[in-house]
Amino acid sequence: MMWLIVNLLAFLAVTAYAIRLFWKAVSHRYAYMKLGQPVDFRQQSKERLGEFMAEIFGQKKLLKDKKSGIMHVVIFYGFIILQFGALDLIVKGLRGGESVSFPGYAVFGLLQEITVFSILVAMGYAVYRRYVENLPRLKKGWKPSIVAFFIFGLMLSVLLSLAFERLWLGSHTSAAYAPISSAIAAAFEGISGQTAAALFYVCWWLHLLILLAFLVYVPQSKHFHILTAPINIWFRRKEPVGRLKKLDLEDEEAESFGVGKIEDFTQKQMLDFYACVECGRCTSVCPASNTGKTLSPMHLIVKLRDHLTEKGTAVTSKSPWVPEFAFSAAGAHSMEAAAEPGVRWKTEGITDIRPTLAWQKNAWKVQEKPAEEAELIGDVMTEDEIWSCTTCRNCEDQCPVGNEHVDKIVDLRRHLVLMQGSMPHEGQRAMQNIERQGNPWGLSRSDRVKWTGEIDGITVPTVKENPDFEYLFFVGSMGSYDLRSRKVSRAFARLLHEAGVSFAILGNEEKNSGDTPRRLGNEMLFQQLCAENIAVFEKYGVKKIVTACPHTYNTLKNEYPDFGLEGVEVLHHTELLDRLIRSGKLTPRHAVNERITYHDSCYLGRYNNVYEQPRNVLRAIPGVELVEMERTRENGMCCGAGGGMMWMEETSGKRVNLARTEQALETNPTVISSACPYCLTMMEDGTKMKEAEDRVKTRDIAEILEQSVFGESHIQPANDAIGVGGS
């Protein structure tokens, strides 16, 4: 029939035009990404099929939030199933209602209707969460909601098409296999077959146009993640998350170090920008954002994405918006930059006014000048945002599309420090002290070994005094100088001696590990300290290192190998203590009748997946009642000291350590335990701020085990000749 030919030609023309627009939008964004620093993607993609399958098809990250995770699973798999139904529907329209029948077709139809109904329920719940439950992390307005209209329109057009098909063709399929479309058809019973055919094609074209419009819209919106997220997850880092990228500071051709303009980011980092779904999960767990600082990990990615799009358009002369006549520059910006001022964020027991107004003021300052002239740091990102990050990586752990926020922030810090010499005053002072004396306080290098005095008659040997040592105890600056942390060093040394472990320390030859300089962007100082420490390790034939500081642990274990440290096993003190207990070399004898909650260090847990060993030690101690906080393990909240923040003052919002201490106190503990000197200091300060230090003690795992092994009456009080307090 002629009308079928006309219908086919119209279908081909509209579909071809939509595919052309889709390809144009995608290819233009690909051109923007090509402005970034090249990456060898071939090395990124090995040995990650299992992880890829778990996150894409198992929806592992999304299911961290069970409610929205299940909702997304229904929509994700529903759309996969409905693609077959969409093809069937298109074929029917092109063949005048004749379908491609096959065995079990009626069951196939039933599955389609069940799937459509499930997606409608899931989308209804999505709208409920956004506008009724009013989750703060979900944006409001027409832009975030347009996909809901697309999906509702698609589902309704499917059901209406099936209903009018039944009336048109007098379908003999049992209503039991088409319950929804049969019910709709019953409501229109009595219309003529010709009218039903016309209504079928109205709904058929409506379905097709919505589907194609959605196709064109996807790459121009946050829904680009449908395409980019699987690619981003496939090419995500294979290195440990705790390893920052090595800078070649001897590269004479390098014009700058770190990231000072958008093109300095790698193409993989730019892929992160376009993978972001703006779900807000990262911001909802960010300790800086939760306590009223200007940093929002989601807004970080969104602002960088939009700046890349704007600058890419200027450099390549390729518009990101298609069809171009439908968009103006102002309209595009307003669509991308829409934010809701004065949002009250309530996350994990913390309620604060999020500084979204501050973000809005700064986010589009770039519009005041041409994109080529806009400063990445200043016009797009503020220094306050960059220096608010504690590098806890909780944002990355929660991100369902595999975005990596922390490395971008550190790269921005590197540019500020190495190229502009800009760093908050307290951080500069800590850097100068490390350069001069090897510790952030600027205390004498010769005092590093003084913590070894008075440990119940036990001598702590240096590598020169015990050249045949098995473990090098790398004490670190906190364990050597800080009054509180010295007690942990002594407790651990005493436990090693009790277990018969042959160990030694470097004494005054030990230097700062370099973690603080590196996280603060001072790569030059880090590499200097790294080279000096590795030279000392090689000098004394070090094969095993144990440390009580997770920051030092992460640096030695994950980052030093990039600079030549090979064949050295690095352990955290809780890992070694757990081994010693399980092997029978340490026996907790005395009951420690305490209700203990354990605070997970970010650099021990999320960075290195050490969650069970500290808990194993506590469980082995008689009398201990171990209780968990609401935010624990992978979702444990940062103490506020990471990323160099230990040495800088918080000048806005609530103190992070106070917020974390409040979470710990909700468990009604008698002891807050930790396995990090930074965390210990922060939690102890938090109990003082809450005036709870008289009823709630703060103890390192080693101190609690020492009490059980030796008995409380045998614990010697610290007798420090010198020292410093916490931050």
N, C-alpha and C positions, 0 to 999 in steps of 0.2 A: 504494500500500500504506500501511496505517496506520502501520507502523513508520518509513517514510520521512518521513511528516508529523511524527511525534513527534521524529524525528532533526532535521528542519529547524527545528522550534520550539525544541528544546534548543540547536541551533546559534545561532539568532538571539538567544536569551536570553543565552547565555554571551558571545557576541561583543558584544552591546550593553552588557552589564555591564562587560566589559573596556575597551571604548572609552570608556565613561563614567568609569571609574577613570583611564584614561590622560589624558583631557581635564582631569579634576580636578587631577591632579598637575602637568600642564603649566600650566594656568591659574593655579594658586596660585603657582607660581614666576614666572610673568609678573607677577602682582600684586606680588611682592617687588621685581622689577626696576623696576616703576613708581614705587617709592619713591625711585629715583635721580634725578639731575639730568637734565632732558629734553635730547634730542639731535635735531637735524634730520637724520633718517636719509636724507631725500631727496637731500641733497647728498653723502652718503657713497657713494652707489651708482652714480655715473656713471663711465663709461670703465674698467670693471674686469672685463669679461666674459672677456677672454683670460687674465688672472691667475686669475680664479675657476676657469675650466676647467682650467688647468694644475695648480692645487692640489687641486681636488676630483677631477676625472676623470683627471688626469695623475699625481696623488699625488706632486707634485714634492718637497714637504717631507719626506714619509715616506721617499722614496727616497734621502735623504741618508744614511740607514743602510740599506744595500742589503739586508741579510738580512731585517730586520723589515719593510722597505719592500715587498719582493717578497711576503712572507707576507701583508701587509695588502692588497696589490693582489688577490691570489687570493681572499681573503675578501670584499673589497669588491665585486668584479665577480661573484664566485660568488653572493652574496646577491641581486644584481640579476637574474641569470639564474634563480635558484631561485624568485623571486617568481612567475614564470609557471608553474613547476612546482607551486608551492603552490596557485595558483588552480585548476590542472588537478586536483590531488588533492582539493581541497575540492568541486569540481563532481562528481567521481566519487562521493564519499561522499554527497552530497545526491541524486544520481540513481541510486543503487543500483549503482554500478560502471560506469555508462555515461559515457564521456568525450566531449568535443567533438573529434571527429576532424577532421583537416585534412591536406592534402598534406604529406608529410614528417614526419608525426607520429612515426614510428619513429626518425627522426634526432633529433627534439626529445627523445624519451625517452633516447636515448643521450647527448645533451648534458647532460641533467639528471643522469644517473648519473656521468658524468665530472666534472661540477661538484661533486657531493656528495663524491666521492672526493677531489678536489683540496682541498676545504674541510677534510675530515677530516685530510688530511696537513698542511695549513697550521696547523690548530689543534693537532695533535700537536707540530709544531715550536714553536708558541707556548708550550705547556706545558713543552717541553724547555728553551727559553730561560729561562723563569721559575724552574724548579725543578731542572734538571740543570746547564745552563750557569750558572745562578744569577746573572743580570745584576743588579748592585746597584740599578740605577735602577727595577727592577720590584718592586712590592710582593708580598709573599707572604700566604697566608692564604685563608680561605673567601670573603671579599668580592671580592678581585680574580679569584678562580677561578670564581665562580658563572656568569659568562658562558660559560666553557668547558663547563660542564655543560649549559647551555641549548643551545649550538650542537651539541655531541655528541648531545644528546637529539633535537634537530630532525633532524639528518642520519640518525641511526639509525632514527627513526620513519618518515622518507621511504622509506628502503630496505626496511624491514620491510613498510610498507604496499604498496609495489610488488610485493614478493615474494608476499605473501598474496593480492594481487589476481590474480596469475598463476595461483595454485593454485585460487582461487575461481572465476574466469571461464574458466580454461583458455586463457589468452592465446596467440594464434597468432604473436605478435611473435617474430621470431628472437632467440635468445639472444645473437647477435652485437650486437644493438641494445640489449640489457639485460643486460650481462654480470654485474653485481654482484647485481641482484635475482634473476636466474636461478640464480646459485650459491646464494643464500640459500634460494630456493624448493626447490632440489634437496635441501637438508638437511632439509626438512619434507615431502618427497614421501611420499605415502601417506595424509595426513590427508584427511578428507572435505571436500567443497565447503562444507558448512554450517559446519564448524569453521574453515575458511580464511576464510569471510566474517566470522565472529565475530572472529577474530584481526585481520582487516583493519580492522574498525571500532574495535577496541581501540587499534590503532596510529594509526588516523586521528584518534581523539579525543585520544590522547596527543600527537600532532603539533599539533593545534589548541590544546590547553591550554598546551603549552609555548610555542607561538608567541604566544598572548595574554598569558601570564604574562610573557614577555620584553617585550612591548609595554608592560605596566603597570610593569615594573621599570625600563625604560630612563630615564624622566625622573627617577627617584628615585636614580639612581646616576651614576657617571662616564660611563656610556654614553649619557647625555643628549646627548653630543657628536654622536651620529648625526644629531640634529635641529639642534642649535645651531651646530655647527662650520661647515656651509655658510653659514648666516646670518651668523655672525661673520666669516667670510672675505669674504663679499660686502660687508659694511659696514665693513671695516677701513679704516684711515686712507688717505686719498689724498694727504695732505701728505707731504713728506719725513720719514723716520723721525727725522731729527735735529732736528725742530722741536717744541719743547715748547709746550703750550697757553698762550696769553697770558692773564694775569690782569688784570682791570680793577680796578686798585687805587684808582681814583677813584669806584668804585661805592659811594655812600653808603648804599644799602640792603643791602649785603652784610653778613651777620652774622659771617662768618669767611672766611678764605682758606685754600686748600689743602684737605686732607681730614682732618677730625678725627673724623668718625663715618661709618658705612657709607653713609648716605644722601647724603654729599657726593660720592661717586663718580657718574659719569654712567651712564645706562642702558646705554650701549655697554660701559663698563668692567665693569658687572655681567654683561653677556652673556658677557664673557670668563670670568667665574667658572664659569658653567654650561657653557661650551664645553670646559673643561679635561678632558683624558682621563687625567690622572695617569700619563702615560707616563714621566716623569722625564727626558726628553731635555734639558729646560732646566737642571735641576739637574746633570746629568752634564757639562755644559760650563761651568757657572758658576765663575768663578775664585774667588769667595768660598767657595762650597760645597766646591770641590775642595781648598781649602787650610785647611779646618777652622773656618771662620767659622760663625756661627749661621744665616746666610741660606741658604734653599733656595727658589729661585723657584717650584718646584712647591708646596711647603708654603705659601708666601705666598698663592698663588691658592686653594688648598684651604681654608686657614683663613678667608680673606675670604669664600669661598663659603658655608662652613658658618655663619659668623657672620651673613651676610645671610639665610640660611635661618632661622636661629633668631630673629633680630630681626624678620624679615618675618612669621614665625608669630605673634610676640607683638603686632605692630602691627596686622596684618590679621585676626587670629583665624582664619586659614586654615591648616590642618595640611598640611605637605608630604608626609605619609606616607599612602598609600592602598593597600589598605583600612585605615582607621585602627585597627581592632581588632587588626590583625596587628603593630602597632608600638607600642612604648612610648617615652617620651622618652629613657630610658637606652639602650634598644636602638638607637634612631636615632643617638644620639651615638656609641655604640661602633662602629656600622657605618661612620659617616663618618670617625671619627677614628683608625681602626685604623692603627697605624704599627709599624714593626719597630725596636726599640731596638738600639743597638750595631751598626748595619749597617756593614760595611767597604766603603767606596766605592773602587773602583779605576777611574779614568777617565783616559784619555789619558796614561798613564805616571805618574800621581800617585796614591799610595795614602795615604788618611787615614781615621781614624775619624770618620765623619760625626756631628755633634752631634744625632742624632735624639732622644736622651734629653732634651736641653735643650728641643727643640721640643715633646716630649710634655708636659713640665712646664708649659710656657707656653700651649700651644695651647688647652687647655680650661679655663683659669683662669676664662673667662667663665661656666662653670657655677656658680661660687661666688656669683654674684649674678644678678638678673633680667637678661634680654637688653637691656631698655631702659636699664639702668644701666651696662652693660659699656662700658669705655673701649676704643675701637679701638686706640689706641696705649697699650700697657701691659697690657691684658687679652688682646688678640688678637694684636697685633704688638708685639714688643719694639723698643726704640730701637736695640739692638745690631744687629738684623736690618736695620733701615732704613738705618743708617749703614755697613753692610758692602758695599753695592752699588757697583760701579765704573762702572755705567751702560754697560757694553760692548755690551749688546743681543745677545750671543750666544744668550741664552735665547730671545729673540724670533725670531732667525734659524732656530733649530732647531725651534721650536714648530709642529707640524703643523696646529694649528687657529687660528693667527693671533692668539694672545694677546699682549698688550702689557704687559710687566711693569714696565719702567723708568718709564713715565709715572706709574704708581700709586705707586711708591716716591718719586719726586720730589714728587708731590702730598702724600704723608705728610710729607716733609721740609719742604715749604712751610708746612704747618700748625705743625710743631714750631718753625720759625724765626720765622714772621710772627705767630703767635698765642701761642706759649708762650715764645718767646725761648730755645729749647733747641737747642744745637749742641755737639758735642765741642770741648774747649778749643782745640785746635790750629786747628780751622776758624774759631772765633770770632776768634782772633788774626789769621788771614789776612784775614778780612772787615774787621776794623778797619784793618789796614794798607792794604788796597785803598781803603777810604773816605778815609783820611788822605793817602796818598801815591800811590795809583793802581797799587800793585803789592803782591803778597802778603808781601814781606819788610819793607815799611815803609821802604825806602831812599828817598833824596831824589828827588823828581820831576825835579829838574834834572840828575840823573845818567843819565836814560834814554838820552840821545844819546851818552854817552861810549864806547859800544862801537865807534864809527866811527873811532877812532884807529888809526893804523898798519895800513893795508891795502895794503902794497906801493905806496905813493904814490897810491892811488886815493882820490878825495874822494867821500863819500856825501852828495849834496845833500839839503837839506830842501825842502819844498814852496815855501817862500819863495825859495830860491835857484834852483830850477828850476820855475817856475810852469807851464811847458808840458810837464810830465812825462806819459808815457803810463800808467805803472803806479805806483800808490802801494804801496810796500813797507811793509806793516803788520807791524812787527817783533815786537810782543807783549812781555809782561813777561819771559818766559824768554829770548827772543833779545836783550833789552836789558840784563838784569841778571845772569843766571846765567853764571858763568865759562865753563862748558862750552858752553852754547848760543850764546854770543857768537861762538865760532869758526865755527859754522854760519852765523850772520848775515853774518860777514865773507866766508866762502867764497861765499855766494850773491850778495852784492853784487859781488864780484870777477867772478863768472861773468856777471852782468847787464852789467857794464861791458865785458867782453870781447865779448859778443854785440851790443853797440851798442844796448842797450835803454835808452830814456829813462825813468828812474825817479826817485823821490824818497821821502823818509820824512817823517813828521810831526814827528820830533824830540821835544822835550819837550812838544809839544801832544798827543802820543798818550796814550791812557788804556787801562787794562785793558779787554779786549773784553767782559768780564762773564760768560764761560762758567763760571768757577769759582763765583761767587756764585749763578748760576742753578741749577747742578746741586746745589749745597748747600742750595737752597731759599730763598735770599735774593733773591726776585723784585724787591723794591723797589730794592736796590742795582743789580741787573742793569739794570732799566729806566732808572735814572738814568744809568749809564754808556753805555747804548745811545743815549739821547737826546743826550748830550754828544758822542759819537763821530760820530753821524749829522750833527749840526750842523757839526762840523769838516769832514766829507766834503763837505757841500754848500757850505761856505765856499770850499773850494779846487777845486770842480768835479770831484771824483773820479769817474772812469768805469770804471777797472779797478783791482782790488786784488789783490795777491799776498802770501801769508804762508807762513811755513815751519811754522806750528803748526796741526795738524789741528783742534784744539779751537777756535781762533780762526776758522779757515776755515769750520767748520760753523756757528758762531754768526753770522758775517757773511753767509754765503751763504743759510742756511736760516731764521734767526730774525730778523735785522734787517729783512727785508722786511715783517714784521708791524708794525713800528714806523716805517715810512716810507722805508726805503732802497729806492729804485727805480732801475732802469736802470743798475745797477752790476754788472759782471762780476767774480766772485770766483774766484781760482785758487789752488790749492796750488802751492808752489814746484816740486814734482816734475812737475806738469802743464805748467808753463811751461818747465821745463828740457827736457822731452820734446819740446815744440814747437820749441824753439830748436835741438835736435839734428837733428830731422827736416827743418827748414828750412835746415840748413847753417850757421846762425849760430854754432853751437858745435860744435867738432870734437874729440872725444877722441883725442888723438894718442899719448900715452905709455901703455905697458902697465902695468896694475895687476895684478900676478900674485898674486891672493888668491882663496881659497876663501870665498865670501861667502854667508851666509844672510840673508834679508830678513825682518824682523819687521813684520807688518801692524799699523798703528795702527787701533784700533777706529773712531775718529772719521773716519779717512780711508777705510777699507775698508768695513766694514759700514754706516756712516752715510752714506757718499757714493759708494760703489762705485768708488773709485779703487784699483784693484789693478794694472793693467798699466803705467801710466805710470812708477812707480818702477822696476819691473822692466825696462821698455824702456831706461831710462837706464843701468842696470847692464849690460844686454846689449850696449849700444853701446860699452862701454868694453873695449878690447882687454886680454886677459889674465885677465879676470874669469871665474871658475867659479861660477855661481849654483846653489846647492843649496837645496832647500825643506825646511822642517821638516814633521813629521808633521801638526801642526795649523797650517794656513796658509790664507790668503785668507779666505773666509767663515767658516771655523771656526778662524781664528787666535785664540790665547788672549791675553787682555788683559795688559798689563804691570803693571797694578795701580794706575795713577795717575789713571785717569778718575773722573768723578763727584766731583771735589774731593779724592779720596784722596791726590793728590800732596802735599797739605798736612797730612795727618793720619797718625798713626802706627798701624800694625797691632799690635793688642794680643793677638791670639789666633791660634793655628794657624801655619801656614807662611807666609812672606812670598810674595805673589803674584809679585813680580818674580823671586824666586829660583826659583820653579817654572817660570816662563817661560824664564829663562836656562838652566836645566837642559835644557829641550826644545831650545833653540838649540844647546847644546853637544853634543847627541847627533849632530848633523850633522858634527862635527869641522871647524868653520870656522876660518879665521884672522881673519875679520872678521864681526861681527854688525852688520848695517846697519839703519837705520830712517829714517823720514821725519817724526819728531815729537820735539820737545825733551823732552817728558815720557818717552817711550819710551826715548830715548837715555840719559837720566839713570838710569832704572830698570834698563836692561840693563847699563849700565856699573857700577852698584852691584852688580848680580847677579854679574858676572864677578869683582868684588873679593871678594864673599862666598864665591865658589867658588875663590878664589885662582888665577884663570885669566887675570888681566889682562895677564900677561907674554907669553902666547902667543895671546890672542884680543883683538883691538882692537874697539872700538865706534865706528862712524862713521855720520854722516848721509849720505844720498845726495849732497847738494851737496858734501860734503868729498871723497868718493870721485871725483866728476866733476872737481872742482877739481884733484885730484892727476893725473888723466889729461890734462886740458887744458893745465896749466902745467908738469907734471913735479914730482916730489917735492922736488927741490932748490930749487924756486922757491916752496914753501909756507912762508910766514912763521909763526913761532910766535906764539901770542897774547901780547899785552902789555897786560894789563888793569890799569887804575889801581884799580878797585874791582870788587866782584862778590861773588857768593854761590855756594855749591855747590849740589848737588842736595838733594832732600828727605831 
